[in-house]
Amino acid sequence: MNTMRKIFDKSSFLVPLVAIVLGLLCGALAMLAGGYDPWLAYSSLVKKLFGSPYDMGEAIRAITPLIFTGIAVAFAFRTGLFNIGAEGQFMMGMTGATIVGVTLDLPWYLHAPLAIIVGGLFGGLWAALSGYLKAARGVNEVISSIMLNWIALFLSNYIVGTYLVMEGQQKSKPIHESALVSIKWLSESMGNARMHWGTLFAIIGLIVFYVILWRTKKGYELRAVGLNPNAALYAGMNVNRTIVTSMFISGVFAGLGGVFEILGVFGYQTVMAASWGYGFDGIAVALLGGNTPIGVFLGAVLFGGLSYGSAGMSFGANVPPEIVRIVIGSIIFFVASHGLVKFFLKPFMIRRSNKGKSEGGGAR
């Protein structure tokens, strides 16, 4: 048993890969049950992703916010917190950027950075509310953060609809040109896809995520409190302050995702009928990525690619976009069900173990 456990530990990187394969198979079965051609559907998805420079650019655009929300959720996970409120923090980041982008008229070298900073702070402070409630009142962050999602939705709509709205429209006035962060030359080279500086900031965010948690004293404290709050308190760490700090940093990442959607993609904010969903997808991205920087990046690429490529499945194989959600849901299910995935891996691992023993015996 100990030998098998060690083998499974060493091969744990296979679990997300097998989960993806099983998720794709479940999607294929759903298509077959509905009378669709899985091979045509998946080939249409790939063609949609790589068929033209425009599609590749738009796929990158769809992946970018998932990197931000994936980092937000993964950061909280690493510090022992479950930030299920990345959706609300994402919307507050959008609102903060919109306020600055619409109401102020500044030079571009001041306007865009200020909008980015304010939006990030809006997201961070919104998450810090959950951290404060947990630290000061013992309120579970899952409950408080998910309720704050709804408050963020309606508060954002109130601010936009009351103070920033364009007359006769259900959206804000346009963001001033000086606050936009689109990359025009790159967009033109990729068929006018909506490319923006947020993609670069997302990559930098992955690096910052790693550096903070694994290369700084504060990161050590954050992880220590997450692993064992009582031991951290005994070691002299301020547990309550660390909880608030962790949620604040997590919220900043989610808020930046909303910031760049406004400043880089749309240029205005609508009165939203429902939440965007990026925050909830960020939970799946973090889960699939094992809460690691590289894993979050790859998970965002997978989910963003599937979401954008679903249009290709619709046009190329008449498959409804909901099938893609079945694939994503199946992947999440299998990633969460490690025991079930390992059950599929067990025969392979047993053969590998027996082969190793036989080779070792022959050497002796």
C-alpha positions in Angstrom: 0.0 0.0 0.0 2.8 2.4 0.8 4.4 1.7 -2.5 1.2 2.4 -4.4 0.7 5.6 -2.4 4.1 6.8 -3.4 3.5 6.0 -7.0 0.2 7.9 -7.0 1.9 10.9 -5.3 4.6 11.0 -8.0 2.1 10.7 -10.7 -0.4 13.3 -9.3 0.3 15.6 -12.3 -1.6 13.0 -14.4 -4.9 13.7 -12.5 -5.7 17.0 -14.2 -4.7 15.6 -17.6 -6.9 12.5 -17.2 -9.7 14.7 -15.9 -9.6 16.8 -19.1 -9.7 13.6 -21.3 -12.6 12.2 -19.3 -14.4 15.5 -19.5 -14.0 15.6 -23.3 -15.2 12.0 -23.5 -18.3 13.0 -21.4 -18.9 15.8 -23.8 -18.6 13.5 -26.7 -21.2 11.1 -25.2 -23.5 14.0 -24.6 -23.2 15.0 -28.3 -23.8 11.4 -29.4 -26.9 11.3 -27.3 -28.2 14.4 -28.9 -27.4 13.2 -32.4 -24.3 15.3 -33.0 -21.0 14.4 -34.5 -18.3 14.7 -31.7 -15.4 14.6 -34.1 -16.8 17.4 -36.3 -17.7 19.4 -33.2 -14.2 19.2 -31.6 -12.5 19.9 -35.0 -14.8 22.9 -35.5 -13.8 24.1 -32.0 -10.1 23.9 -32.9 -10.6 25.5 -36.2 -12.4 28.4 -34.5 -9.5 28.9 -32.2 -6.7 28.8 -34.8 -8.6 29.6 -38.0 -7.5 33.2 -38.3 -5.4 35.8 -36.6 -8.7 37.5 -35.4 -9.9 34.3 -33.7 -6.5 33.7 -32.0 -6.6 37.3 -30.8 -10.1 37.0 -29.5 -9.2 33.7 -27.8 -6.4 35.4 -26.0 -8.8 38.1 -25.0 -11.2 35.5 -23.5 -8.4 33.8 -21.6 -7.0 37.0 -20.0 -9.8 37.6 -17.4 -9.7 33.9 -16.4 -6.0 34.3 -15.5 -6.8 37.2 -13.2 -9.8 35.4 -11.4 -7.8 32.1 -11.4 -5.0 33.9 -9.6 -7.4 35.5 -7.2 -9.0 32.2 -6.1 -5.7 30.3 -6.1 -4.0 33.0 -3.9 -6.8 32.7 -1.3 -6.7 28.9 -1.5 -3.0 28.9 -0.8 -3.6 31.0 2.4 -6.4 28.7 3.7 -9.3 30.8 2.4 -12.1 30.1 -0.1 -12.7 33.3 -2.0 -15.9 32.5 -3.8 -16.5 36.2 -4.2 -14.1 36.8 -7.1 -17.2 37.6 -9.3 -18.2 40.5 -7.1 -14.7 41.8 -6.9 -14.4 41.5 -10.7 -17.5 43.7 -11.0 -16.3 46.2 -8.4 -13.0 46.5 -10.3 -15.0 47.3 -13.5 -17.0 49.9 -11.6 -13.9 51.6 -10.1 -12.3 51.8 -13.5 -15.5 53.2 -15.1 -15.8 55.9 -12.5 -12.3 57.2 -13.1 -12.5 56.6 -16.9 -15.7 58.6 -17.3 -15.5 61.3 -14.7 -11.9 62.4 -15.0 -10.1 64.0 -17.9 -6.4 63.5 -17.6 -3.3 62.9 -19.7 -3.0 59.3 -20.8 0.1 58.7 -18.7 -2.0 59.6 -15.6 -5.5 58.6 -16.6 -5.0 54.9 -17.5 -2.7 54.1 -14.5 -5.1 55.8 -12.1 -8.1 53.9 -13.5 -6.2 50.6 -13.2 -5.1 51.4 -9.6 -8.6 52.5 -8.5 -10.2 49.5 -10.0 -7.8 47.1 -8.4 -8.3 48.8 -5.0 -12.1 48.6 -5.4 -11.8 44.8 -5.9 -9.3 44.5 -3.1 -11.4 46.4 -0.6 -14.5 44.5 -1.5 -12.7 41.2 -0.8 -11.2 42.7 2.4 -14.8 43.1 3.7 -15.1 39.3 3.8 -11.7 39.0 5.4 -12.6 41.5 8.1 -15.9 39.7 8.8 -14.0 36.4 9.2 -11.2 37.9 11.3 -13.4 40.1 13.6 -16.7 38.2 13.7 -15.8 34.7 12.7 -18.2 34.8 9.6 -17.3 32.1 7.1 -15.8 33.8 4.0 -17.7 31.5 1.7 -21.1 32.9 3.0 -20.0 36.5 3.1 -18.2 36.6 -0.2 -21.0 34.9 -2.1 -23.5 37.4 -0.7 -21.2 40.2 -1.5 -21.4 39.0 -5.2 -25.0 40.0 -5.3 -24.4 43.3 -3.5 -21.6 44.1 -5.9 -24.0 43.5 -8.9 -26.7 45.8 -7.7 -24.4 48.4 -6.3 -22.5 48.5 -9.7 -25.8 48.8 -11.5 -26.9 51.6 -9.2 -23.7 53.6 -9.6 -23.7 53.3 -13.4 -27.5 53.8 -13.8 -27.6 56.8 -11.5 -24.4 58.7 -12.0 -22.6 57.5 -15.1 -25.4 56.5 -17.5 -25.6 57.7 -21.1 -29.0 59.3 -21.7 -31.5 56.8 -23.1 -29.1 53.9 -22.8 -28.5 51.1 -20.4 -24.8 51.7 -20.3 -22.3 54.2 -19.0 -20.9 57.1 -21.0 -17.9 56.1 -23.0 -14.5 55.8 -21.2 -12.3 58.7 -22.3 -9.7 57.7 -24.9 -6.9 58.6 -22.5 -7.9 55.8 -20.1 -8.2 53.0 -22.6 -5.5 50.3 -22.7 -6.0 48.7 -26.0 -3.0 48.0 -28.2 -4.0 49.3 -31.6 -1.1 48.1 -33.7 -1.4 44.6 -32.3 -5.2 44.6 -32.8 -4.7 45.7 -36.5 -2.1 43.0 -37.1 -4.6 40.4 -35.7 -7.6 41.3 -37.7 -8.9 44.0 -35.3 -9.2 41.6 -32.4 -9.6 43.3 -29.1 -6.1 43.1 -27.8 -5.0 45.1 -24.8 -2.3 45.5 -22.2 -4.3 43.4 -19.7 -2.8 40.2 -21.1 0.7 41.4 -20.2 -0.5 42.4 -16.8 -2.1 38.9 -16.3 1.3 37.3 -17.1 3.0 39.7 -14.7 0.3 38.8 -12.1 1.3 35.1 -12.3 4.9 36.1 -11.5 3.8 38.3 -8.7 1.6 35.5 -7.3 4.6 33.2 -7.1 7.0 35.8 -5.7 4.6 37.0 -3.0 3.8 33.5 -1.7 7.1 31.7 -2.1 9.8 34.4 -2.1 8.7 36.9 0.7 8.4 36.9 4.4 4.8 38.1 4.1 4.1 35.2 1.8 5.5 32.7 4.3 3.2 34.2 7.0 0.2 34.0 4.7 0.8 30.3 3.9 1.6 29.5 7.6 -1.7 31.0 8.7 -3.5 29.1 6.0 -2.0 25.8 7.0 -2.4 26.2 10.8 -3.8 29.4 12.3 -3.2 28.2 15.9 0.5 27.4 15.3 0.9 30.7 13.4 -0.6 32.6 16.4 1.7 30.8 18.8 4.7 31.8 16.6 3.7 35.5 17.0 1.9 36.1 13.7 -1.1 38.4 13.6 -3.6 36.0 12.2 -6.5 38.4 11.9 -4.5 41.0 10.0 -3.1 38.2 7.7 -6.6 37.0 6.8 -7.6 40.5 5.8 -4.4 41.0 3.9 -4.8 37.8 2.0 -8.3 38.6 0.9 -7.3 42.1 -0.1 -4.5 40.8 -2.4 -6.9 38.2 -3.8 -9.5 40.8 -4.5 -7.0 43.1 -6.2 -6.2 40.3 -8.8 -10.0 39.8 -9.4 -10.6 43.5 -9.6 -7.8 43.9 -12.2 -9.6 41.4 -14.4 -12.7 43.6 -14.4 -10.6 46.7 -15.0 -9.1 45.4 -18.2 -12.4 44.2 -19.5 -13.7 47.7 -19.3 -10.6 49.7 -20.3 -9.3 47.2 -22.9 -12.3 45.5 -24.4 -15.6 47.4 -24.1 -14.8 51.0 -23.3 -18.0 51.4 -21.3 -20.0 49.5 -18.5 -23.5 48.3 -19.0 -26.3 48.0 -16.4 -25.9 44.2 -15.9 -28.8 41.8 -15.8 -26.6 39.1 -14.4 -23.1 38.5 -13.3 -20.4 37.9 -15.9 -19.3 34.4 -14.6 -15.6 35.0 -14.8 -15.2 34.8 -11.0 -17.0 31.4 -10.8 -14.9 30.1 -13.8 -11.8 31.3 -11.9 -12.6 28.7 -9.2 -12.5 26.0 -11.8 -9.3 27.4 -13.3 -7.6 27.4 -9.9 -8.9 23.9 -9.1 -7.7 22.5 -12.4 -4.3 24.3 -12.0 -3.7 23.0 -8.5 -3.4 26.6 -7.3 0.0 27.0 -8.9 1.0 29.9 -11.3 1.7 27.6 -14.3 -1.4 25.5 -13.5 -3.6 28.6 -13.4 -2.2 29.8 -16.8 -2.9 26.4 -18.4 -6.3 26.1 -16.8 -7.3 29.6 -18.1 -6.1 28.6 -21.6 -8.2 25.5 -21.5 -11.4 27.1 -20.2 -11.0 30.3 -22.2 -10.3 28.3 -25.3 -13.3 26.1 -24.8 -15.6 29.0 -24.1 -14.5 31.0 -27.2 -14.3 27.9 -29.4 -17.9 26.9 -28.5 -19.1 29.3 -31.3 -17.2 27.1 -33.8 -19.0 24.1 -32.5 -22.3 25.9 -33.0 -21.7 27.0 -36.5 -19.6 24.1 -37.7 -21.5 21.2 -36.2 -24.8 22.8 -35.0 -23.9 21.8 -31.4 -25.4 24.1 -28.8 -22.9 26.0 -26.6 -24.3 24.3 -23.5 -22.4 21.2 -24.5 -19.2 23.1 -23.8 -20.5 23.8 -20.3 -21.1 20.0 -19.9 -17.4 19.4 -20.9 -16.2 22.1 -18.4 -18.5 20.8 -15.7 -17.3 17.2 -16.3 -13.6 18.3 -16.1 -14.3 20.1 -12.8 -16.1 17.0 -11.5 -13.2 14.7 -12.3 -10.6 17.1 -11.0 -12.5 17.3 -7.7 -13.0 13.5 -7.7 -9.3 12.5 -7.3 -10.3 9.0 -6.1 -12.3 8.4 -9.2 -9.6 9.5 -11.5 -7.0 7.4 -9.7 -9.4 4.5 -10.2 -9.0 4.9 -13.9 -5.2 5.2 -13.5 -4.8 2.2 -11.2 -4.4 -0.5 -13.8 -1.7 1.5 -15.6 0.1 2.3 -12.3 0.0 -1.4 -11.2 1.6 -2.4 -14.5 4.2 0.3 -14.1 4.9 -0.8 -10.5 5.3 -4.5 -11.5 7.5 -3.6 -14.4 9.8 -1.6 -12.0 10.0 -4.5 -9.6 10.8 -7.0 -12.4 13.5 -4.7 -13.8 14.9 -4.2 -10.3 14.9 -8.0 -9.7 16.7 -8.6 -13.0 19.4 -6.1 -12.0 20.0 -7.9 -8.8 
